[in-house]
C-alpha cells in the first residue's frame, strides 16, 4: 500500500502543477467545483484536492486460500480474516487522508486486465498453487469466487460488509440464468434482498439475446425459439452479456482471463 500511495502522490504532484488554461472545457464549463474562482494562470491543486487518490485490490479470495486453505465462502475463519485485512486497509487509507489532507480511499477493484496479468506474474514466480494460481484470473476485489456454488442470498450476505469499508467504490452482483424482463417480481425480490443486506451498489446480470433476422429478443441457446435459425448461420445472434460493468454483444474483444471468468460463473435460478 505504501508503494501504491507513493505512485499516486507522484502522479498528483505532476497534475497539481497544471494550470487552468490547460483544461479550457472543464474549467470554462464549471465541471470542477470551485474552478470559477480561479484565474487562467492559477494552478489546479486546490481543485484536484476535492478528488480521490484510490488504492484498489483484487484476489482477496485467493489470498485467503494461500493463508488458510479456504476462501470466505467456504470457512468462517477465512471470513473473519478477510474482514480484518480489508479493515486494516481502510484504516491505512483513513490515516493517510488525515496525515496528507487528501482523500485517500479504498477501491474494491472490478479488474479487467489486471486480474489476469497479476496472476500470470505470480504463477511465473511462485508456480502453480491450487486455488490460487491454477486458473486464468484472480477474483475481483472481495467477491466470492465466481465458480463457487453458493446461494444468491449467501453470496450477497458475505460480500455486503465490505461495501462500507471500500469507500472508493464497490459492487456485488448476481448472475441469473434466464431473461428477467419477463419476471419483474424476481427483479424486485432481488433488489429488496440487496436493500436488506445493505448492499451499496448491486447489479443483476442476466442474458439478453437478439436474432437480427426475425427480431426475437429473449434467451437464445443454439437455436432461435421463434424462427429456428442457428447461431452458426451466416448472420450470428447478438448475445448481450455484462462483463465488469460493461454490456457487450460479444466476448471477442475481451482478454482470455475475462473470457474464462465469464465461462466459470455460477448461474442462480
C-alpha positions in Angstrom: 0.0 0.0 0.0 2.9 2.3 0.7 4.3 1.7 -2.8 0.9 2.3 -4.4 0.3 5.5 -2.5 3.8 6.7 -3.4 2.9 6.4 -7.0 -0.5 8.1 -6.6 1.2 11.0 -4.8 3.8 11.2 -7.6 1.1 11.5 -10.2 -0.8 14.0 -8.1 2.3 16.1 -7.7 2.6 16.3 -11.5 -1.0 17.1 -12.2 -1.4 19.7 -9.5 1.1 21.9 -11.2 -1.1 22.2 -14.3 -2.8 25.5 -14.9 -6.4 26.5 -15.5 -5.6 27.2 -19.2 -4.6 23.5 -19.7 -8.3 22.5 -19.2 -10.4 25.1 -21.0 -13.5 23.0 -21.2 -13.5 21.6 -17.7 -12.8 25.0 -16.2 -14.9 27.0 -18.6 -18.0 24.9 -18.1 -17.6 24.7 -14.3 -17.2 20.9 -14.4 -14.8 21.1 -11.5 -16.3 22.7 -8.4 -14.6 26.0 -7.4 -12.9 26.5 -10.8 -14.9 29.7 -11.3 -12.8 31.3 -8.5 -9.5 30.7 -10.3 -7.8 32.8 -12.9 -6.4 31.5 -16.1 -2.8 31.3 -14.8 -3.6 29.6 -11.4 -2.6 26.0 -10.8 -5.4 23.4 -10.2 -4.0 21.9 -6.9 -6.9 23.2 -4.8 -9.4 21.8 -7.3 -7.7 18.4 -7.5 -7.8 18.0 -3.7 -11.5 17.6 -4.0 -11.0 14.3 -5.9 -9.7 11.0 -4.6 -6.5 9.0 -4.7 -7.7 5.4 -4.6 -5.9 2.2 -3.7 -7.5 -0.9 -5.2 -7.2 -4.6 -4.6 -8.0 -7.9 -6.4 -7.6 -11.5 -5.4 -8.8 -11.4 -1.8 -10.3 -14.9 -2.1 -7.0 -16.3 -3.4 -5.2 -14.5 -0.6 -7.3 -16.3 2.0 -6.7 -19.7 0.3 -3.0 -19.1 0.4 -3.1 -18.2 4.1 -5.7 -20.6 5.4 -6.6 -23.1 2.7 -10.2 -21.7 2.4 -11.8 -18.6 0.9 -14.5 -16.6 2.7 -17.3 -18.5 1.0 -16.1 -21.8 2.5 -15.0 -21.1 6.0 -16.0 -18.7 8.8 -12.4 -18.3 9.9 -11.4 -17.1 6.5 -14.3 -14.6 6.6 -13.0 -13.1 9.9 -9.5 -12.8 8.5 -10.9 -11.3 5.3 -12.7 -8.6 7.2 -9.6 -7.9 9.3 -7.5 -7.5 6.1 -9.9 -5.0 4.5 -10.5 -3.2 7.7 -6.7 -2.7 8.1 -6.5 -1.4 4.5 -9.4 1.0 5.2 -7.7 2.3 8.4 -4.5 2.8 6.4 -6.3 5.0 3.9 -8.1 7.0 6.6 -4.9 7.5 8.5 -3.1 8.7 5.4 -6.0 11.0 4.5 -5.6 12.9 7.8 -1.8 13.0 7.5 -1.8 14.3 3.9 -5.1 16.3 4.0 -6.1 14.4 0.9 -8.9 12.0 0.1 -7.1 8.6 0.2 -9.7 5.9 -0.4 -10.0 2.1 -0.8 -11.4 0.6 -4.0 -12.9 -2.9 -4.4 -11.5 -3.2 -7.9 -13.5 -4.7 -10.8 -10.4 -5.5 -12.7 -10.4 -6.1 -16.4 -6.9 -7.0 -17.5 -5.0 -6.7 -14.2 -6.7 -9.8 -12.6 -5.2 -11.9 -15.4 -1.8 -10.1 -15.6 -1.1 -10.3 -11.9 -1.9 -14.0 -11.8 0.4 -14.8 -14.6 3.2 -12.9 -12.9 2.6 -14.7 -9.6 2.4 -18.1 -11.3 5.7 -17.5 -13.0 7.3 -16.5 -9.7 5.6 -19.0 -7.3 4.4 -21.8 -9.5 1.1 -23.4 -9.9 -0.7 -23.2 -6.5 -4.1 -25.0 -6.1 -6.9 -22.5 -5.5 -4.5 -19.6 -6.0 -2.7 -19.5 -9.3 -4.2 -22.6 -11.1 -6.7 -20.6 -13.3 -6.6 -17.7 -15.6 -7.5 -14.8 -13.3 -7.7 -13.6 -9.7 -11.2 -13.0 -8.3 -12.3 -9.4 -8.4 -12.0 -7.4 -5.2 -13.7 -9.1 -2.2 -16.0 -11.3 -4.3 -16.7 -14.9 -3.6 -15.0 -16.9 -6.4 -17.4 -16.9 -9.4 -17.2 -20.7 -9.8 -18.2 -21.4 -6.2 -21.7 -22.9 -5.8 -23.5 -20.7 -3.3 -27.0 -19.4 -2.9 -27.7 -15.9 -4.2 -28.6 -14.7 -0.6 -25.4 -16.1 0.9 -23.2 -14.6 -1.8 -24.7 -11.2 -1.2 -24.6 -11.6 2.6 -20.9 -12.4 2.6 -19.9 -9.7 0.2 -22.1 -6.9 1.8 -19.9 -6.0 4.8 -17.0 -4.8 2.5 -19.1 -2.1 0.9 -18.9 0.1 3.9 -15.2 -0.3 4.0 -14.5 0.3 0.3 -15.4 4.0 0.1 -13.8 4.5 -3.4 -16.3 2.1 -5.0 -17.7 -1.4 -4.7 -20.2 -3.7 -6.4 -22.0 -7.0 -5.7 -23.8 -8.8 -8.5 -25.7 -12.0 -9.0 -25.7 -14.0 -12.2 -29.2 -15.1 -13.1 -30.0 -17.9 -15.6 -32.9 -16.5 -17.5 -34.5 -13.4 -19.1 -35.6 -11.2 -16.2 -37.5 -8.9 -18.5 -40.4 -11.3 -18.2 -40.1 -11.7 -14.5 -40.3 -8.3 -12.7 -41.3 -10.0 -9.5 -37.9 -11.7 -9.3 -36.1 -8.4 -10.0 -38.0 -6.8 -7.1 -37.2 -9.7 -4.8 -33.5 -9.5 -5.6 -33.4 -5.7 -5.2 -35.2 -5.9 -1.8 -32.7 -8.6 -0.8 -29.8 -6.3 -1.6 -31.5 -3.5 0.3 -32.0 -5.7 3.3 -28.3 -6.6 3.3 -27.2 -3.0 2.9 -25.5 -3.6 -0.5 -24.1 -0.2 -1.5 -24.1 -1.0 -5.3 -25.9 -4.1 -6.5 -26.3 -5.5 -10.0 -28.3 -8.3 -11.6 -26.7 -10.0 -14.6 -29.0 -11.9 -17.0 -28.7 -12.9 -20.6 -30.4 -10.9 -23.3 -30.1 -12.3 -26.8 -31.4 -10.9 -30.1 -31.9 -12.5 -33.5 -31.4 -9.7 -36.1 -33.2 -11.8 -38.8 -36.6 -12.3 -37.2 -36.3 -9.8 -34.4 -36.7 -12.2 -31.5 -35.5 -10.9 -28.1 -35.0 -13.3 -25.2 -32.7 -16.1 -24.2 -31.3 -18.0 -27.2 -29.3 -21.1 -26.7 -28.2 -22.6 -30.1 -31.5 -22.2 -31.9 -33.8 -19.2 -32.1 -37.1 -20.2 -30.4 -39.0 -18.0 -32.9 -37.7 -18.9 -36.4 -35.5 -21.9 -35.7 -32.3 -20.3 -37.0 -29.0 -21.5 -35.7 -26.1 -19.3 -34.3 -23.6 -20.8 -36.8 -25.7 -19.4 -39.8 -24.3 -16.5 -41.8 -25.8 -13.8 -39.5 -25.0 -14.6 -35.8 -27.2 -13.8 -32.8 -26.4 -10.8 -30.6 -25.7 -12.0 -27.1 -25.7 -9.2 -24.6 -23.7 -10.0 -21.5 -22.4 -7.9 -18.6 -18.7 -8.0 -18.2 -17.0 -5.9 -15.4 -19.7 -3.3 -15.6 -20.0 -3.2 -19.4 -22.7 -4.6 -21.6 -21.2 -6.3 -24.6 -22.6 -8.2 -27.5 -19.6 -10.4 -27.9 -16.7 -11.6 -25.8 -14.2 -11.4 -28.7 -12.7 -8.1 -27.5 -12.1 -9.4 -24.0 -8.9 -11.0 -22.8 -8.6 -14.7 -22.0 -8.8 -14.1 -18.3 -12.1 -12.3 -18.6 -13.5 -14.9 -21.0 -12.5 -17.6 -18.6 -14.2 -15.9 -15.7 -17.5 -15.5 -17.7 -17.4 -19.2 -18.5 -16.9 -20.1 -14.9 -19.6 -18.0 -13.4 -22.3 -19.9 -11.4 -25.8 -19.1 -12.6 -28.5 -18.6 -10.0 -32.1 -19.9 -10.6 
